């Protein structure tokens, strides 16, 4: 088929779509629900994960903070073992 024939066939078929009488009410109801729920959840985990995955600097910062926390725990544990409880009395 040529492009014009395809377009004419599409124009004829698009008129046969059945839209219910409550289509506009249902659409506006869903928009209203979406707008109400958009601000109801201030701490959204999914939004936080999307933010982290999009920004490489945030990813680097979180990995660095995790590494520093892990190394700090290991160093603290080694110090506690080597001091033999001198810190605790």
Residue pairs with C-beta under 8 A, 6 or more apart in sequence:
1 9
20 26
51 58
52 58
52 59
52 62
53 59
80 87
